[in-house]
Amino acid sequence: MSRNPGNRHLEIIDAALLGAKIVKDASEVAPVLAPLKGVIGIVITILETVRGVKTNKGDWATLGERLSTQIKGMQDNLSRCPTPHSTSLLLAVNSYEQKLRNVLTRVHLASDRGLAEAVLHQRADKEEAVELNRNVEIYWEEFIGDISIQAHEAVHRVEREVNQIEKYVHITQHGVNRVEKDVHRIKHGVNRVEMSMDAMGDESHISKLTPVPGATGEDHDICLYGTRTAVLDPIRQWANDPTTPQVRWLTDVAGAGKSTIAKHLSAEWKEQERLAGCFFFDKNRPDATNKTGFCDTIAAQLANNQPQLRSLITQGIKEIGPILSVCPFEDKLQKLVIRPMESVSLVLVVDALDECNERDRIIILRNILSSLSQVPQLKVLTTSRPERDIVRLLDPYRSRTESLHDVELKSNRNDIAAFVKYKMRGLVQSYELTKEEVDRLARRVNCLFILASTACRVVEDSPDPHVAVEELLNPNQDLLRDINTLYSTILMKACKANQDGQSNTSKTRELLRVLKAILAASTPLTVSMIDSLLGIKNTKRLLGFLSSVLNVRSDEVVLILHPTFREFLEDPEVAGLFYVDMTDAHTLMVKGCLETMKLELCFNICQLESSFTFNKDVPDLDERISKYISKELQYGCISWLDHIVNSGGTSRDTEVDVSLLRITKDGYPLFWIEVVSALGKIPKAIKGLQDVGRCHVEKRLKAAINDMKRFLIAFSRPISESIPHIYISAIPFTPKQSHIRQAAESLFPNTMSILTGRPENWPEPPQKWIDHTGHVNSIAFSSDGRRIASGSDDKTIRLWDAETGQALGEPLRGHEGGVSSVAFSPDGRCVASGSDDNTIRLWDTETGQARGEPLRGHERAVWSVAFSPDGRCVASGSDDKTIRLWDAETGQALGEPLRGHEYAVSSVGFSPDGRCVASGSDDSTIRLWDAETGQALREPLRGHAYTVRSVAFSPDGRCVASGSSDKTIRLWDAETGQALGEPLRGHEDAVHSVAFSPDGRCVASGSDDNTIRLWDAETGQALGEPLRGHEGAVHSVAFSPDGRRIASSSDDSTIRLWDAETGQALGEPLQGHEDAARSVAFSPDGCCVASGSEDRTIRLWNAEAGQPLAQTSRDIPTPSDSHLFASTPYRELDPHNTLSHIPRSRTDGYLHRKECSIGFLPITVTDYNTPTFLPSQQITLYVQRG
């Protein structure tokens, strides 16, 4: 029997594919073959594409065989070349790669045809295949010619160098003999110097660490001598016993004294030279509420406490290199903390984990726990309240010693009594209190350390201690029944004591303003800063009445003594009259910051005499900052944006709105940027502006904020490194219509002007985002609207900046099949992806790295993934008929698969409260599952006749909507599983997508009948006529966050926007995609719509105007992708010289991808109001493109 020729062609292509993949594997491990990675990737894609071509298979197989042979030839050629490869060789490889990209494009066109179309174009395809075979052969000959010429040139160059070297060898030999004697003598001295240099080198590297100030527990006391032994002794025994578990978790209620015990043991182990380091999380210090400074703080202590480990820590710092400040937590922990401790017996102390933000504390715990096997002699003591997420990880390590506050335990009663007597001893000795009163007080504080210490401070601060004790012990008032009652009493007394002729209400209001400032502050404030920001003069006197709950340090920094006081003030149920609404508190701080900035900002605030010096090279910059930029102005410039965000955006306070508009006009933005540059906070300023831009702010303010943000992003490098370059490098190249540019021209008429080539406006993000090589199946916005994730048939996930359209890092690779579904976690820090390879993967959005191994368990393709509202769980629906639940932190499967469907599961989703999972299936049913137990909550929801394509929960979680291939939508009671009324009929073909409006009153549906329909979710009645306009099936519908608009995507390659109230189309169809638009989503602020298509692109559209966001020009230099910077020394420019005549030093400016270099004039400050440029006011800059 003759062999099928079609199979023969497939065998040829498969053999070529196998050969190419072998070379690919070799290039991954052999550095000499690294330049081939790009070429091989393209060749493999061509071969995989050719495999699916319908006609002329023999010609296409020949092309595949030829490419495979060429790849093997390139492997042989590169294997014989020394590394590192020459630039000319790399250029030859790159040229060949670019030519293959053209081949790939033409191959895609042939492969995308269906069978009928392929037959019609058979002759044309044959000619195309023959021509591509011919072109590929020509490309190969050109490549071989290039490297042959380069090889000959290299040989001749080497021969000339060898001849030259031989001449010197004879002359040099005589000198070598003499030098050898000197070398021997010098070596002895070098060895001695090296020892001291090593120590100096270690110190210089360790100084690069940035430990968190105050995170080592300086503000905490140790235990009173002889107390807490019932707790301390078992922990000491645990630390000394190598057979006990490596981790011990001390947990109890707030105020039980956990931090005091942690501080006591840390001090004890440090004295014994056994302490690795300690970290005390503290809500008083924002830097001590996250993981950012954890590793640096521990590593710095480790270097000081264990000098023998300094060289290992230094080695880790060198390995991390220049990315030390942004190195991923996992890498930094390994290289700076874990590896140096592998062979030593030490103790690590981590206190108050509950005061670290929830996500970061889990990351810290998971990484420490997973590293324990590397450091078998390490002991880790942790303390925290019993928060649920911490319990899940640390319960096996819980300390089984007695409760710290159990009044039934004699040891606790004795310890509290000893503490109270110690604190009151001075008053007893001065006869202001009797021993009996102190004993009674000790018995009444219920063994709660925070209650005892606060009561003692109340007595100590009272003008009459005896009266204070009697009030505390008064059974009618029962002030010591709990800490909240005591806090309320302290605040009431403070208001009464501070009457000063004013009403109690007025004094309460004044006291609350001070408390609001303290609670809302992003960094601890001093007394004088509070006075200045609030416009008052009596903060110190007010705080004098609150010394039992607030600590005013010697440097006047105000700190809350215990987190329970903050929690009391923020709880309206217990605080009552003293409740602090944090939204109002942040609004108050916005006012203070803006007023301070308005009064104190000015041009050249640091009084710099010249622009010749970078910030880092100004010898007295720190002194100038202290002298000319007040502490309150520093705070205001850094924190005003955070306070706007935390106040919810545009305030109901007209005064704040007016101040915001004023501070974003005239010269204020430039003067603010001066301060931010001096303080080294440009990145924080950019992030703050981005956050404010996403808030609900007044339209004019949003435009001004956007202008400031674009200015900082475009010129962040020169502005960060030199304050004067705000005016020298940035302003001249700012677009003409920029508010900042227009203000600068008005204030500084002598500013250098660019006559030709300066853009009119800031460039918009690219309308079309191209990077996938396969159909885009799924897109998702992060909750803050900053990022978009896309999943594609090319087996990758991509992350995109939603503002600039730039791809963030490399594609997320790891799946072995197409990606069908992507979802962001609620905090935006993780993306889940489901794939045809039967797995789910979790990705860190900050690093782009996969979190652990793939989540395996499904036996067939995964069609849908979803995060629970709290981000702790991921649900997945698969072609294997099951749903699975996964722990989003560990990646472990939660229980057995959820079985019940009889066919593939096409859609899964969580209820708003996270307690229920809904699934839709090809078996025509919907099922509801208990998210905690995985049990089916009731019988399947039956009613559809065909496949269920989409399910959605109503915003209140009470109702489920489903859309089916049977042309209907059904509404179901999520509690009982009963159908709510009859099926919603009206569509004439399958329903692909359903969505609830944000208020839950309306359901939208998209169908294969080319229409969208709106339905009353209460009655099930159709609302008006079908929304007509698409010319192809509607695949996806979505409501805007305010419920006023609907977006739809269709097989007709368009997106349409609709008025949700009237059903009228808003403008023309959004055109730009070249194939079916499969997915559509609104950004969280409703300003943008993103769409994904089978044309392998993602597009972004203006949801307000119904227009595509304009594509960035590729023809002229634009500030958004520029590094405009002039380095010292400067030289004056001749206006008639072209730029090619200007010498460039290492840091001279390049406009990336445009090959432009630019020199700038220095600025001479003749007075402190107007910058003057020399020698001329206008200079024409001629751009020379490469």
Secondary structure, 3 states (H helix, E strand, C coil): CCCCHHHHHHHHHHHHHHHHHHHHHHHHHCHHHHHHHHHHHHHHHHHHHHCCCCCCHHHHHHHHHHHHHHHHHHHHHHHCCCCCCCHHHHHHHHHHHHHHHHHHHHHHHHHCCCHHHHHHCHHHHHHHHHHHHHHHHHHHHHHHHHHHHHHHHHHHHHHHHHHHHHHHHHHHHHHHHHHHHHHHHHHHHHHHHHHHHHHHHHHHHHCCCCCCCCCCCCCCCCCCCCCCHHHHHHHHHHHHCCCCCCEEEEECCCCCCHHHHHHHHHHHHHHCCCEEEEEECCCCCHHHCCCCCHHHHHHHHHHHHCHHHHHHHHHHHHHHHHHHHHCCHHHHHHHHHHHHHCCCCCEEEEECHHHCCHHHHHHHHHHHHHHHHHCCCCEEEEEECCCHHHHHHHHHHECCCCCCCCCCCHHHHHHHHHHHHHHHHHHHHCCCCCHHHHHHHHHHCCCCHHHHHHHHHHHHHCCCHHHHHHHHHCCCCCCCCCHHHHHHHHHHHHHHHCCCCCCHHHHHHHHHHHHHHHHHCCCCCEHHHHHHHHCCCCHHHHHHCCCCCEEECCCCEEEECCHHHHHHHCCHHHHHHHCCCHHHHHHHHHHHHHHHHHHHCCCCCCCCCECCCCHHHCCCHHHHHHHHCCHHHHHHHHHHHHHHHHCCCCCCCHHHHHHHHHHCCCCHHHHHHHHHHHCCCHHHHHHHHHHHHCCCCCHHHHHHHHHHHHHHHHCHHHHHHCCCHHHHHHHHHCCCCCHHHHHHHHHCCCCCEECCCCCCCCCCCCCEEECCCCCEEEEEECCCCCEEEEEECCCCEEEEECCCCCECCCCECCCCCCEEEEEECCCCCEEEEEECCCCEEEEECCCCCECCCCECCCCCCEEEEEECCCCCEEEEEECCCCEEEEECCCCCECCCCECCCCCCEEEEEECCCCCEEEEEECCCCEEEEECCCCCECCCCECCCCCCEEEEEECCCCCEEEEEECCCCEEEEECCCCCECCCCECCCCCCEEEEEECCCCCEEEEEECCCCEEEEECCCCCECCCCECCCCCCEEEEEECCCCCEEEEEECCCCEEEEECCCCCECCCCECCCCCCEEEEEECCCCCEEEEEECCCEEEEEECCCCEECCCCCCCCCCHHHEECCCCCCCCCCCCCCCHHHCCCCCCCEEECCCCEEECCCCEECCCCCCCEECCCCEECCCCCCC
